[in-house]
């Protein structure tokens, strides 16, 4: 049976990591398709990285705490990381713990449960980059817990009803991918496959860059560019997509542009699209479950007759109704509007 670790990634006394991890573990324990373990990095007493050799050097560890941590992580087929969001990233403690090891993580799958004022979205994005470097496959679904709505007064953990369903989806995907990658893990134990794969990737990258003589670069199809091959974007072939212009999103704006000016800008954008009769897709997140409020009234007033598509997922393109609305516009060129690049815009455009 597959072994999955639910890793508590915060060591802060009084933090939310333990209670969130226990909640996830209790739900996971009801399943019979994997064996789950709750793993708290605090129990391993890891100092700041103190190994003289890089983790990629093949597990030549000198410290007992590293060996214990290595043995624990190596025993699992996949992971679900529980992470806070600190300053647009994951916790320093979790990053430090990850950096102690390399081959123990490789060819496995990982999912994420994050919490914070922005539902930990940026912490998860930073972890996805780290996991990619470790050859860990990260699943698409994630659990985002809001300190506004999933914690009473930001303290007592009271997750919204939909969060259990979100967690089940994460577990489904982690188990599926952990099983699919099992063949790679088995081969890596008996061969030098890991090094060979990286070498092949390096050679493939060189060929793509035209570095090898036999690469017939001239025979490849010429890549299209927007400003030359595809022409100038016009209102006849574009649609406007507005994502999550809601009260809660405006409240966490921290840029030099004030919220009132941001609202004015999007209203002007909406009015321009209406004036040119461009299709408009308007979406919110979490209104139905009372997690967030609706689109700001002033913006709605400039969009009469435009239906609002409410989602339960942070990534807009994971929502069937949203995808259908975008497809219905018949336009391939989409102009996106959103308040937070790393959430409202990146999620949507990245998965499109």
C-alpha positions as CSV (number, residue, x, y, z in Angstrom):
1,X,0.0,0.0,0.0
2,X,1.2,3.5,-0.8
3,X,2.6,5.5,2.1
4,X,1.7,9.2,2.2
5,X,3.1,11.7,4.8
6,X,1.1,14.8,5.9
7,X,4.0,17.1,6.7
8,X,3.4,19.9,9.2
9,X,5.6,22.7,7.8
10,X,5.5,25.3,10.7
11,X,7.5,25.2,13.9
12,X,6.0,28.5,15.3
13,X,4.7,28.0,18.8
14,X,0.9,28.5,18.9
15,X,0.7,28.4,15.1
16,X,-2.1,26.8,13.1
17,X,0.0,24.0,11.5
18,X,-0.6,21.3,14.0
19,X,-4.4,21.7,14.1
20,X,-4.7,21.9,10.3
21,X,-2.4,18.9,9.9
22,X,-4.5,16.9,12.4
23,X,-7.7,17.8,10.6
24,X,-6.2,16.6,7.3
25,X,-4.9,13.4,8.9
26,X,-8.3,12.6,10.5
27,X,-10.0,12.9,7.1
28,X,-7.2,10.9,5.3
29,X,-7.5,8.1,7.9
30,X,-11.0,7.3,6.6
31,X,-9.5,6.1,3.3
32,X,-8.4,2.6,2.5
33,X,-6.3,3.3,-0.6
34,X,-3.1,4.5,1.2
35,X,-1.4,4.5,4.6
36,X,-1.1,8.0,6.1
37,X,1.3,9.4,8.6
38,X,1.3,12.8,10.3
39,X,4.9,14.1,10.2
40,X,5.8,17.2,12.1
41,X,9.2,18.8,11.2
42,X,9.5,20.2,14.7
43,X,9.9,16.6,16.0
44,X,13.2,16.3,14.1
45,X,14.9,19.3,15.7
46,X,16.6,20.3,12.5
47,X,19.0,23.3,12.9
48,X,19.8,25.6,10.0
49,X,21.3,23.5,7.3
50,X,24.6,22.2,8.7
51,X,25.7,19.4,6.3
52,X,29.1,20.1,4.7
53,X,28.2,18.3,1.5
54,X,25.3,19.3,-0.8
55,X,22.2,17.0,-0.6
56,X,22.7,16.1,-4.3
57,X,26.0,14.5,-3.5
58,X,24.3,11.2,-2.8
59,X,23.3,11.1,0.9
60,X,26.7,11.5,2.5
61,X,25.3,12.9,5.7
62,X,27.4,13.6,8.8
63,X,24.7,14.6,11.3
64,X,22.3,12.2,13.1
65,X,19.4,14.6,12.8
66,X,19.9,14.5,9.0
67,X,20.0,10.8,8.9
68,X,16.8,10.5,10.9
69,X,15.1,13.0,8.7
70,X,16.3,11.2,5.6
71,X,15.1,7.8,6.8
72,X,11.6,9.3,7.5
73,X,11.2,11.1,4.2
74,X,12.6,8.2,2.1
75,X,10.0,5.8,3.5
76,X,7.1,7.6,1.9
77,X,5.7,7.5,-1.7
78,X,4.1,11.0,-1.6
79,X,3.5,14.0,0.6
80,X,0.9,16.6,1.5
81,X,2.5,19.7,2.8
82,X,0.8,21.9,5.4
83,X,2.2,25.4,5.1
84,X,1.5,28.8,6.4
85,X,2.2,31.9,4.1
86,X,4.8,34.2,5.5
87,X,5.8,37.3,3.4
88,X,4.5,35.8,0.1
89,X,6.3,32.4,0.7
90,X,6.4,29.3,2.7
91,X,7.9,29.1,6.1
92,X,11.6,29.2,6.6
93,X,11.5,26.1,8.7
94,X,9.9,24.0,5.9
95,X,12.2,25.3,3.3
96,X,15.2,24.5,5.5
97,X,13.9,21.0,6.1
98,X,13.4,20.4,2.4
99,X,16.9,21.6,1.6
100,X,18.5,19.0,3.8
101,X,17.6,16.2,1.3
102,X,17.4,15.6,-2.4
103,X,17.2,12.0,-3.7
104,X,14.7,11.1,-0.9
105,X,12.1,13.5,-2.5
106,X,12.6,12.6,-6.1
107,X,10.1,10.8,-8.3
108,X,7.3,11.2,-5.9
109,X,4.1,13.3,-5.7
110,X,3.1,16.2,-3.5
111,X,0.0,18.2,-2.7
112,X,-0.6,21.3,-0.6
113,X,-2.7,22.6,2.2
114,X,-2.0,26.3,2.9
115,X,-3.4,29.0,5.1
116,X,-3.1,32.7,5.3
117,X,-4.8,36.0,4.5
118,X,-4.6,35.1,0.8
119,X,-5.4,31.4,1.5
120,X,-1.7,30.6,1.4
121,X,-1.7,30.8,-2.4
122,X,1.8,32.4,-2.8
123,X,3.3,29.9,-0.3
124,X,2.0,27.1,-2.5
125,X,3.4,28.7,-5.7
126,X,6.8,29.0,-4.0
127,X,6.7,25.3,-3.0
128,X,5.7,24.2,-6.5
129,X,9.0,25.8,-7.8
130,X,11.0,24.1,-5.1
131,X,9.4,20.7,-5.7
132,X,10.0,21.0,-9.5
133,X,13.7,21.3,-8.8
134,X,13.6,18.2,-6.7
135,X,11.8,16.2,-9.4
136,X,8.6,16.0,-7.4
137,X,5.3,16.0,-9.3
138,X,2.9,18.5,-7.7
139,X,-0.8,17.9,-8.2
140,X,-3.1,20.6,-9.5
141,X,-5.7,20.7,-6.7
142,X,-4.8,22.4,-3.5
143,X,-6.5,23.4,-0.2
144,X,-6.5,27.2,0.5
145,X,-7.6,28.1,4.0
146,X,-8.5,31.7,4.7
147,X,-7.7,33.3,8.0
148,X,-10.9,35.4,7.5
149,X,-13.4,32.6,6.9
150,X,-11.8,29.3,8.0
151,X,-10.5,30.5,11.3
152,X,-12.9,32.2,13.8
153,X,-11.4,35.6,14.4
154,X,-8.3,34.3,12.8
155,X,-7.6,31.9,15.7
156,X,-10.0,28.9,16.1
157,X,-9.9,26.6,13.1
158,X,-13.4,26.2,11.7
159,X,-13.0,25.2,8.1
160,X,-15.8,25.9,5.6
161,X,-17.8,22.8,4.5
162,X,-16.3,22.8,1.1
163,X,-12.8,22.4,2.4
164,X,-13.2,18.8,3.2
165,X,-14.2,18.2,-0.5
166,X,-11.1,20.1,-1.6
167,X,-8.9,18.0,0.6
168,X,-10.4,14.8,-0.7
169,X,-9.5,15.9,-4.3
170,X,-5.9,16.7,-3.2
171,X,-5.6,13.2,-1.7
172,X,-7.1,11.6,-4.7
173,X,-4.6,13.2,-7.0
174,X,-1.6,12.7,-4.7
175,X,-2.4,9.0,-4.4
176,X,-2.9,8.6,-8.2
177,X,0.4,10.3,-9.0
178,X,2.3,8.6,-6.2
179,X,1.2,5.2,-7.7
180,X,2.0,6.3,-11.2
181,X,5.6,7.3,-10.3
182,X,6.3,4.1,-8.4
183,X,8.0,2.5,-11.4
184,X,10.5,5.4,-11.5
185,X,11.2,5.0,-7.8
186,X,11.8,1.3,-8.2
187,X,14.2,1.7,-11.1
188,X,16.1,4.5,-9.4
189,X,16.9,2.2,-6.5
190,X,18.6,-0.4,-8.7
191,X,20.1,1.7,-11.5
192,X,21.7,5.1,-12.1
193,X,18.5,6.2,-13.8
194,X,18.3,9.5,-11.9
195,X,21.6,10.7,-13.3
196,X,20.9,9.3,-16.8
197,X,17.5,11.1,-17.0
198,X,19.1,14.4,-16.0
199,X,21.9,13.9,-18.6
200,X,19.3,13.2,-21.3
201,X,17.3,16.3,-20.3
202,X,20.5,18.3,-20.6
203,X,21.2,17.0,-24.1
204,X,17.6,17.5,-25.1
205,X,17.8,21.1,-23.9
206,X,21.0,21.6,-25.9
207,X,19.3,20.3,-29.0
208,X,16.4,22.6,-28.6
209,X,18.8,25.5,-28.4
210,X,20.5,24.4,-31.6
211,X,23.7,23.5,-29.8
212,X,24.3,20.1,-31.5
213,X,25.3,19.9,-35.2
214,X,22.6,17.4,-36.3
215,X,19.8,19.7,-35.0
216,X,18.2,21.0,-38.2
217,X,17.1,24.3,-36.7
218,X,16.1,25.8,-40.1
219,X,13.6,23.0,-40.7
220,X,11.5,23.8,-37.6
221,X,8.2,25.6,-38.1
222,X,8.8,29.3,-37.5
223,X,7.3,30.4,-34.2
224,X,4.5,32.9,-34.4
225,X,4.7,36.2,-32.6
226,X,1.7,38.4,-31.7
227,X,3.1,41.6,-33.1
228,X,4.1,40.2,-36.5
229,X,2.5,37.0,-37.5
230,X,-0.7,37.3,-35.6
231,X,-1.2,41.1,-36.1
232,X,-2.5,43.7,-33.7
233,X,-5.2,42.7,-31.2
234,X,-8.5,44.3,-32.0
235,X,-11.9,44.5,-30.3
236,X,-13.3,42.2,-32.9
237,X,-11.2,39.2,-31.8
238,X,-10.8,39.8,-28.1
239,X,-12.8,39.1,-25.0
240,X,-12.5,40.7,-21.5
241,X,-12.1,38.4,-18.5
242,X,-12.5,40.0,-15.1
243,X,-11.6,37.9,-12.1
244,X,-12.4,38.4,-8.4
245,X,-12.9,42.1,-8.0
246,X,-14.4,41.6,-4.5
247,X,-14.3,43.5,-1.3
248,X,-11.9,41.1,0.4
249,X,-9.4,41.2,-2.5
250,X,-9.4,45.0,-2.4
251,X,-8.7,45.0,1.3
252,X,-5.4,43.3,0.9
253,X,-4.0,45.6,-1.8
254,X,-0.5,46.7,-0.7
255,X,0.8,48.3,-3.9
256,X,1.4,52.0,-4.4
257,X,-1.9,52.2,-6.4
258,X,-4.7,52.9,-4.0
259,X,-7.8,50.7,-4.0
260,X,-10.1,53.6,-5.3
261,X,-7.9,54.1,-8.3
262,X,-7.7,50.4,-9.0
263,X,-11.5,50.3,-9.0
264,X,-11.7,53.3,-11.3
265,X,-9.2,51.6,-13.7
266,X,-11.3,48.4,-14.0
267,X,-14.5,50.4,-14.4
268,X,-12.9,52.2,-17.3
269,X,-11.7,48.9,-18.8
270,X,-15.2,47.5,-18.4
271,X,-16.8,50.5,-20.0
272,X,-14.4,50.4,-22.9
273,X,-15.2,46.7,-23.5
274,X,-19.0,47.5,-23.4
275,X,-18.5,50.4,-25.8
276,X,-16.9,48.1,-28.4
277,X,-19.4,45.4,-27.7
278,X,-16.7,42.9,-26.6
279,X,-17.8,39.7,-24.8
280,X,-17.1,40.0,-21.1
281,X,-16.7,37.2,-18.6
282,X,-17.1,38.2,-14.9
283,X,-16.2,35.8,-12.1
284,X,-16.0,35.7,-8.3
285,X,-14.8,33.1,-5.8
286,X,-16.4,31.9,-2.6
287,X,-19.6,34.0,-2.6
288,X,-22.0,31.1,-2.5
289,X,-20.3,29.7,0.6
290,X,-20.1,33.2,2.2
291,X,-16.3,33.1,2.1
292,X,-16.1,36.4,0.2
293,X,-18.5,39.1,-0.8
294,X,-19.7,39.8,-4.3
295,X,-18.1,42.0,-7.0
296,X,-17.8,45.6,-5.9
297,X,-21.1,47.4,-6.6
298,X,-19.6,50.2,-8.6
299,X,-18.0,47.7,-11.0
300,X,-21.3,45.8,-11.3
301,X,-23.1,49.0,-12.2
302,X,-20.9,49.3,-15.2
303,X,-21.6,45.8,-16.4
304,X,-25.4,45.6,-16.7
305,X,-26.6,42.2,-18.1
306,X,-23.2,40.5,-17.5
307,X,-23.7,37.3,-15.5
308,X,-21.4,36.6,-12.6
309,X,-19.9,33.2,-12.4
310,X,-19.1,32.2,-8.8
311,X,-16.4,29.6,-8.3
312,X,-15.1,27.4,-5.4
313,X,-11.5,27.1,-6.9
314,X,-8.8,29.8,-6.8
315,X,-7.8,28.7,-10.4
316,X,-10.6,30.1,-12.5
317,X,-10.0,27.6,-15.3
318,X,-10.7,24.7,-13.0
319,X,-14.3,25.8,-12.9
320,X,-16.5,24.2,-15.6
321,X,-18.9,27.1,-15.8
322,X,-16.1,29.6,-16.1
323,X,-14.4,27.6,-18.9
324,X,-17.7,27.2,-20.7
325,X,-18.3,31.0,-20.5
326,X,-14.8,31.8,-22.0
327,X,-15.3,29.2,-24.7
328,X,-18.7,30.6,-25.5
329,X,-17.2,34.0,-26.4
330,X,-15.6,32.4,-29.4
331,X,-12.5,34.5,-28.9
332,X,-9.0,33.2,-28.6
333,X,-7.4,36.4,-27.4
334,X,-8.3,37.1,-23.8
335,X,-7.6,40.3,-21.9
336,X,-7.5,39.5,-18.2
337,X,-8.1,41.8,-15.3
338,X,-7.4,40.8,-11.7
339,X,-6.2,42.4,-8.5
340,X,-3.4,40.0,-7.5
341,X,-1.0,38.9,-10.3
342,X,0.2,35.8,-8.4
343,X,-3.3,34.6,-7.7
344,X,-6.1,36.0,-9.9
345,X,-4.0,36.2,-13.0
346,X,-1.2,33.7,-12.8
347,X,-3.6,30.8,-11.9
348,X,-5.9,31.5,-14.8
349,X,-3.3,32.1,-17.5
350,X,-0.9,29.4,-16.3
351,X,-3.6,26.6,-16.6
352,X,-5.1,27.9,-19.8
